[in-house]
Amino acid sequence: MKRSAAFLSIALLMAVSGCVDRHGPAMAADTSPSGDTRPLHDLTGSKPNIILILADDMGWSDLGAYGSEIATPNLDRLAREGLQFTQFTNTSKCFPSRASLMTGLYPQQVGKDKSSNTRMIGGTTFAESLRRAGYHTYMVGKHHGSENPIERGFDHYVGLRDGAGNYFNPGTKARPGEPEPARKEKDGRVWCFEGKCAKGYTPDDPNFYTTDAFTDWTIDYLREATADKAPYLLYLAYTAPHDPLQAPDEARAPYRGKFDGGYARIADKRWANLRRLKLVDDRYPRPTAVYRDWNKMTAAEKADQTARMEIYAAMIHRLDEQVGRIVAFLEANGTLDDTLILFMSDNGSSAELVTKGKTGREIGADNPIGSVGRWASLGPDWAEVSNTPFRYYKNDSYQGGTASPLIVHWPRALGSKNRRVEALSNLIDIHPTLLDLAGLSYIPTADATGRAAPLPGISLVPLLEGSPTVSRPRPIFNRWRWSRSVRDGDWKLVSIVPQGEAEDGTWELYNIATDRTETHDLAAAHPEIVARLDRAYNDWLKEVSSRKP
């Protein structure tokens, strides 16, 4: 494949200096069915281009199409013209979700259930699979693992190999006129530019902003892919709106003062929007709020909390603008109708607070929130609002941790009318769906258990074609540290032991058909269902956790 001059320049700069700078210039739903339920293969006639976009730590109601007050017109358009899933779920944690998405396996099966500082063990990524169908494969953004994605089926990769990083300066050196960049590691995060990876990437451009840079690199790859004339898969993993809370001043400007009324006021507005959009109804009892009473907070506390939500909103707004740039590029070259775009989040909004040592203070606490020198986090109060209408947060197997928006846009195959998809779906379903659309069968390879296991998920193609349901032979399982769950049809078993081991928790049982917000525990009323799902969970855990002798 011919490589662009821009990326040849990247490789040269990396070889000479170990770093590079390439920040380019910024450039009520209709729920009726589309009416066309013919097989997607008949509708397309050829393999679609695929762009998979992943947000980071974004709550279920953080998009306008899902009830937010944050302006996201570009993603709202994709939802309005495509499919909007209401019961799509993830693992509740960044790196397990990313491993599950890429492989279609549970994170336990590829050794990504405990630490991000490991390589995926075995399995097959969707990039490795689609290469067999002649796809050119690209990745941009956050990987959150120890291998370069080029080692796992991507022809090209540029981005943050590690977890979260400073948006303005992800390196270690202060640029002229700026404080030292706030960061978690003294020597910085690992960034990769094609085959070259290094720590401490400090961009020279004072206007560098990670969300924008990821989009610049994406459009470079799309330009190359379009010229190659082959079908392509492009996986774009943004870091927004994961902390640190950082956004350019112009992005924050529309949100100044918007959140002065506090948590309850914004949560009430979101609830009203969700009702108006018919995204919630009587199946969603409203949980009791646990965020603080705004009226009992000091003026300084209110100012601090308002600033956090303003910047968080600005980060999502900026992400949406960048998605708009990608859509505009596709429209300009006439390929939007033939491109399958999927948008989702890796977990719910985060209540985590990043502090420095035992001080209890944020990194760079003496610098303003939102600046290059401060690592500020959203915190549990706004995270609860962000996850409206659900309870709990990232790291928890309750809906607040695992519920994600999923938007699917593909005009040529799906038509252009919004359709809601209420069937249960999960990250493990993406790989089999892409295989189905590419006309491929899965070829199992040995994973971390030592077995060549089949994919546990299902193809979502019947849902894309218009079916209201799809058969799922096994429950969906989740386990991350202190929380676990089993979802079997309308029944959900879940437990949580904060700061403990998941298996020490007491199971709660919810009927999602009538209680999607998990407010009425039915475990005592249905012990037989609890026992059945508990056995299924223990069998699954043994299956995915065992290692080959």
PAMAR-357479 format. One line per field, with one value per residue (C-alpha): chain; x, y, z. Coordinates in steps of 0.2 Angstrom, whole numbers. Example, Ala and Ser with C-alpha at 12.3 -4.5 7.8 and 13.67 -1.06 7.14 Angstrom:
tifi <- (A; A);
X <- (62; 68);
Y <- (-22; -5);
Z <- (39; 36);
END
This chain:
tifi <- (A; A; A; A; A; A; A; A; A; A; A; A; A; A; A; A; A; A; A; A; A; A; A; A; A; A; A; A; A; A; A; A; A; A; A; A; A; A; A; A; A; A; A; A; A; A; A; A; A; A; A; A; A; A; A; A; A; A; A; A; A; A; A; A; A; A; A; A; A; A; A; A; A; A; A; A; A; A; A; A; A; A; A; A; A; A; A; A; A; A; A; A; A; A; A; A; A; A; A; A; A; A; A; A; A; A; A; A; A; A; A; A; A; A; A; A; A; A; A; A; A; A; A; A; A; A; A; A; A; A; A; A; A; A; A; A; A; A; A; A; A; A; A; A; A; A; A; A; A; A; A; A; A; A; A; A; A; A; A; A; A; A; A; A; A; A; A; A; A; A; A; A; A; A; A; A; A; A; A; A; A; A; A; A; A; A; A; A; A; A; A; A; A; A; A; A; A; A; A; A; A; A; A; A; A; A; A; A; A; A; A; A; A; A; A; A; A; A; A; A; A; A; A; A; A; A; A; A; A; A; A; A; A; A; A; A; A; A; A; A; A; A; A; A; A; A; A; A; A; A; A; A; A; A; A; A; A; A; A; A; A; A; A; A; A; A; A; A; A; A; A; A; A; A; A; A; A; A; A; A; A; A; A; A; A; A; A; A; A; A; A; A; A; A; A; A; A; A; A; A; A; A; A; A; A; A; A; A; A; A; A; A; A; A; A; A; A; A; A; A; A; A; A; A; A; A; A; A; A; A; A; A; A; A; A; A; A; A; A; A; A; A; A; A; A; A; A; A; A; A; A; A; A; A; A; A; A; A; A; A; A; A; A; A; A; A; A; A; A; A; A; A; A; A; A; A; A; A; A; A; A; A; A; A; A; A; A; A; A; A; A; A; A; A; A; A; A; A; A; A; A; A; A; A; A; A; A; A; A; A; A; A; A; A; A; A; A; A; A; A; A; A; A; A; A; A; A; A; A; A; A; A; A; A; A; A; A; A; A; A; A; A; A; A; A; A; A; A; A; A; A; A; A; A; A; A; A; A; A; A; A; A; A; A; A; A; A; A; A; A; A; A; A; A; A; A; A; A; A; A; A; A; A; A; A; A; A; A; A; A; A; A; A; A; A; A; A; A; A; A; A; A; A; A; A; A; A; A; A; A; A; A; A; A; A; A; A; A; A; A; A; A; A; A; A; A; A; A; A; A; A; A; A; A; A; A; A; A; A; A; A; A; A; A; A; A; A; A; A);
X <- (0; 6; 10; 6; 20; 14; 17; 34; 38; 32; 43; 58; 55; 53; 69; 79; 72; 60; 45; 34; 22; 8; -7; -16; -29; -46; -58; -187; -182; -192; -193; -202; -193; -183; -196; -182; -178; -169; -152; -138; -127; -140; -142; -123; -117; -99; -90; -93; -79; -80; -76; -78; -77; -75; -77; -68; -78; -93; -110; -126; -135; -120; -126; -140; -148; -148; -155; -140; -140; -122; -122; -118; -126; -115; -117; -136; -137; -129; -142; -156; -151; -146; -149; -149; -147; -154; -147; -129; -117; -98; -86; -87; -68; -57; -44; -55; -68; -55; -48; -66; -70; -55; -56; -74; -69; -71; -56; -52; -49; -35; -27; -34; -45; -33; -20; -17; 1; 0; -1; -17; -14; -20; -37; -40; -43; -56; -42; -33; -50; -54; -37; -43; -57; -45; -48; -34; -34; -30; -30; -29; -30; -29; -25; -22; -11; 7; 8; 9; -8; 2; 7; -12; -18; -17; -8; -5; -7; -4; -9; -8; -3; -6; -21; -26; -14; -13; -23; -12; 5; 6; 25; 36; 44; 36; 34; 39; 26; 18; 19; 25; 12; 1; 4; 2; 20; 36; 43; 26; 15; 20; 15; 17; 19; 18; 31; 40; 35; 42; 38; 37; 30; 30; 22; 30; 13; 6; -11; -10; -25; -26; -44; -41; -24; -32; -45; -31; -22; -38; -42; -24; -27; -45; -37; -24; -38; -49; -35; -31; -49; -49; -62; -55; -57; -53; -54; -53; -52; -53; -48; -61; -70; -58; -49; -38; -52; -44; -52; -47; -55; -66; -73; -78; -85; -103; -104; -99; -113; -123; -121; -123; -139; -131; -133; -151; -156; -146; -152; -170; -167; -159; -174; -186; -177; -176; -195; -198; -187; -196; -179; -186; -204; -212; -199; -186; -191; -181; -167; -165; -151; -135; -126; -123; -136; -131; -139; -128; -111; -100; -98; -80; -86; -100; -87; -75; -89; -96; -79; -77; -94; -91; -75; -82; -96; -83; -73; -88; -93; -76; -76; -93; -85; -71; -83; -92; -75; -74; -92; -88; -73; -83; -97; -85; -77; -94; -91; -103; -117; -106; -97; -103; -100; -102; -100; -100; -91; -80; -89; -100; -95; -81; -82; -63; -53; -34; -24; -5; 2; -6; -9; -27; -24; -25; -10; -5; -19; -11; -15; -33; -45; -44; -26; -11; -4; -19; -25; -43; -57; -76; -80; -95; -108; -107; -104; -120; -129; -119; -125; -144; -155; -144; -136; -117; -102; -87; -80; -97; -107; -123; -130; -121; -105; -110; -123; -116; -124; -122; -125; -125; -125; -125; -136; -135; -140; -150; -159; -160; -173; -170; -174; -172; -165; -170; -163; -148; -131; -113; -95; -93; -105; -95; -82; -95; -105; -91; -86; -104; -104; -88; -94; -81; -81; -71; -55; -52; -34; -28; -31; -25; -35; -25; -40; -46; -63; -77; -83; -95; -105; -118; -120; -131; -134; -153; -155; -148; -160; -175; -178; -183; -174; -160; -157; -143; -138; -129; -130; -118; -106; -96; -82; -71; -62; -76; -91; -99; -115; -125; -138; -150; -164; -173; -165; -150; -140; -127; -116; -104; -91; -82; -63; -66; -67; -82; -86; -88; -104; -122; -132; -146; -159; -167; -181; -174; -191; -199; -184; -170; -163; -161; -171; -181; -171; -181; -168; -178; -193; -185; -171; -172; -167; -153; -147; -148; -139; -126; -122; -120; -108; -97; -96; -92; -79; -70; -71; -63; -51; -43; -25; -17; -5);
Y <- (0; 17; 27; 46; 59; 65; 48; 46; 62; 55; 40; 51; 63; 49; 40; 56; 64; 52; 64; 72; 86; 85; 95; 101; 115; 113; 111; 73; 57; 48; 31; 23; 8; 11; 0; -11; -27; -35; -44; -31; -40; -38; -20; -16; -27; -25; -24; -8; 4; 4; 18; 13; 27; 25; 38; 37; 38; 45; 44; 36; 53; 64; 66; 77; 61; 53; 68; 79; 98; 97; 102; 87; 90; 79; 63; 68; 68; 51; 44; 53; 46; 29; 17; 21; 7; 8; -7; -8; -13; -14; -20; -4; -2; 6; -7; -23; -15; -11; -28; -36; -24; -28; -47; -51; -61; -58; -48; -63; -74; -63; -58; -40; -42; -36; -24; -13; -15; -32; -38; -46; -65; -74; -72; -63; -45; -38; -30; -47; -55; -41; -42; -59; -50; -38; -24; -11; -8; 8; 14; 31; 35; 26; 8; 5; -10; -15; -19; -8; -12; -14; -31; -36; -33; -15; -9; 8; 15; 32; 37; 35; 17; 19; 26; 44; 58; 77; 84; 100; 93; 74; 75; 79; 96; 112; 123; 141; 151; 136; 126; 109; 97; 88; 69; 53; 46; 56; 50; 52; 40; 29; 36; 27; 33; 18; 6; 18; 20; 31; 40; 58; 65; 84; 92; 109; 116; 127; 124; 105; 97; 78; 76; 87; 79; 62; 68; 76; 59; 50; 61; 58; 39; 41; 51; 37; 24; 32; 33; 15; 10; -5; -7; -1; -3; 13; 12; 29; 29; 46; 49; 62; 65; 55; 66; 76; 89; 100; 110; 125; 142; 143; 126; 130; 147; 141; 132; 146; 148; 133; 122; 136; 128; 112; 94; 92; 105; 97; 79; 85; 93; 77; 66; 78; 77; 58; 57; 69; 58; 43; 35; 32; 27; 18; 4; 16; 20; 36; 31; 41; 53; 52; 68; 82; 95; 110; 123; 117; 119; 134; 147; 141; 123; 128; 137; 122; 110; 121; 123; 104; 102; 116; 109; 91; 97; 107; 91; 81; 96; 96; 78; 80; 94; 82; 68; 82; 84; 66; 66; 81; 73; 57; 68; 78; 63; 54; 39; 43; 32; 17; 19; 10; 21; 15; 26; 20; 23; 11; 13; 25; 41; 40; 45; 42; 56; 57; 63; 65; 53; 55; 73; 71; 85; 84; 84; 102; 108; 126; 128; 132; 118; 115; 121; 111; 111; 103; 85; 88; 75; 75; 67; 57; 70; 76; 58; 53; 66; 61; 43; 48; 39; 25; 21; 20; 23; 17; 1; -5; -18; -8; 1; 17; 8; -3; 6; 15; 24; 15; 24; 15; 25; 17; 26; 14; -1; 6; 20; 37; 37; 35; 18; 13; -4; -10; -28; -32; -30; -29; -26; -44; -43; -31; -43; -56; -42; -36; -54; -56; -40; -45; -62; -71; -85; -84; -93; -96; -95; -100; -87; -84; -100; -110; -114; -109; -103; -98; -80; -78; -64; -64; -55; -39; -40; -46; -30; -19; -27; -23; -37; -32; -46; -58; -75; -76; -93; -88; -75; -60; -60; -46; -46; -31; -31; -28; -30; -43; -47; -59; -53; -67; -60; -48; -54; -46; -53; -40; -37; -25; -25; -8; -11; -29; -45; -47; -65; -59; -48; -53; -55; -43; -48; -36; -38; -26; -28; -17; -10; -4; 7; -7; 0; -15; -30; -46; -58; -64; -66; -77; -87; -100; -88; -82; -99; -103; -87; -90; -107; -100; -86; -98; -110; -95; -89; -106; -107; -90; -90; -107; -108; -122; -132);
Z <- (0; -4; 11; 12; 12; 29; 37; 29; 37; 54; 52; 48; 62; 75; 69; 71; 87; 95; 93; 80; 79; 66; 71; 56; 54; 61; 48; 93; 84; 71; 78; 62; 54; 38; 28; 20; 28; 14; 18; 20; 8; -6; -2; -2; -16; -10; 7; 16; 22; 41; 53; 72; 84; 103; 116; 133; 150; 142; 151; 143; 142; 137; 119; 113; 105; 122; 131; 135; 136; 128; 109; 99; 82; 71; 82; 83; 65; 63; 76; 67; 50; 57; 71; 89; 101; 119; 127; 122; 135; 139; 153; 164; 162; 149; 144; 146; 135; 122; 122; 121; 107; 96; 99; 102; 117; 135; 143; 154; 138; 132; 148; 149; 165; 178; 171; 156; 157; 148; 130; 123; 124; 108; 101; 84; 82; 70; 60; 58; 53; 40; 32; 25; 16; 8; 20; 23; 42; 51; 69; 77; 96; 112; 113; 132; 130; 129; 111; 96; 87; 71; 79; 80; 62; 59; 43; 51; 68; 76; 94; 112; 116; 135; 144; 147; 144; 144; 130; 127; 130; 133; 136; 150; 145; 148; 132; 132; 142; 150; 166; 167; 159; 172; 170; 180; 176; 178; 161; 152; 142; 127; 109; 93; 76; 64; 70; 81; 100; 113; 129; 132; 116; 117; 102; 96; 91; 105; 98; 99; 106; 106; 100; 85; 82; 82; 69; 58; 57; 54; 39; 33; 33; 25; 11; 8; 10; -3; -15; -13; -19; -7; 7; 24; 42; 52; 71; 80; 99; 106; 124; 127; 139; 150; 163; 164; 161; 148; 133; 123; 129; 114; 116; 134; 131; 126; 142; 154; 167; 160; 175; 188; 194; 200; 199; 202; 189; 175; 180; 180; 163; 156; 163; 155; 138; 139; 142; 128; 116; 122; 128; 145; 150; 164; 162; 169; 187; 193; 205; 221; 218; 229; 223; 235; 239; 229; 241; 255; 246; 248; 234; 231; 230; 217; 207; 207; 202; 189; 180; 180; 171; 159; 153; 152; 141; 130; 128; 122; 111; 103; 100; 91; 80; 75; 71; 60; 51; 47; 40; 30; 22; 18; 10; 0; -8; -11; 1; 16; 9; 7; 24; 40; 55; 73; 88; 106; 123; 133; 149; 159; 166; 179; 198; 200; 207; 202; 216; 220; 233; 250; 248; 242; 230; 211; 201; 197; 209; 210; 191; 184; 180; 162; 159; 153; 171; 180; 180; 186; 186; 185; 201; 207; 208; 190; 184; 192; 181; 166; 168; 170; 171; 178; 195; 199; 188; 178; 187; 192; 183; 186; 171; 176; 173; 158; 148; 132; 117; 101; 85; 68; 52; 35; 22; 8; 18; 32; 24; 32; 45; 64; 71; 89; 93; 110; 109; 121; 113; 119; 114; 111; 96; 86; 79; 74; 66; 55; 50; 45; 34; 26; 22; 33; 46; 62; 63; 82; 88; 105; 119; 137; 142; 130; 120; 103; 108; 97; 98; 113; 105; 90; 74; 75; 57; 60; 70; 57; 44; 55; 66; 84; 92; 89; 97; 110; 115; 131; 144; 144; 158; 166; 180; 184; 201; 214; 203; 192; 182; 172; 159; 153; 143; 154; 170; 177; 191; 199; 214; 220; 234; 234; 235; 238; 227; 216; 222; 239; 234; 237; 222; 217; 204; 192; 179; 165; 156; 169; 179; 168; 181; 193; 208; 214; 219; 216; 223; 238; 227; 214; 222; 209; 195; 206; 209; 190; 185; 199; 192; 175; 181; 190; 175; 164; 176; 177; 158; 155; 169; 168; 160; 150; 161);
END
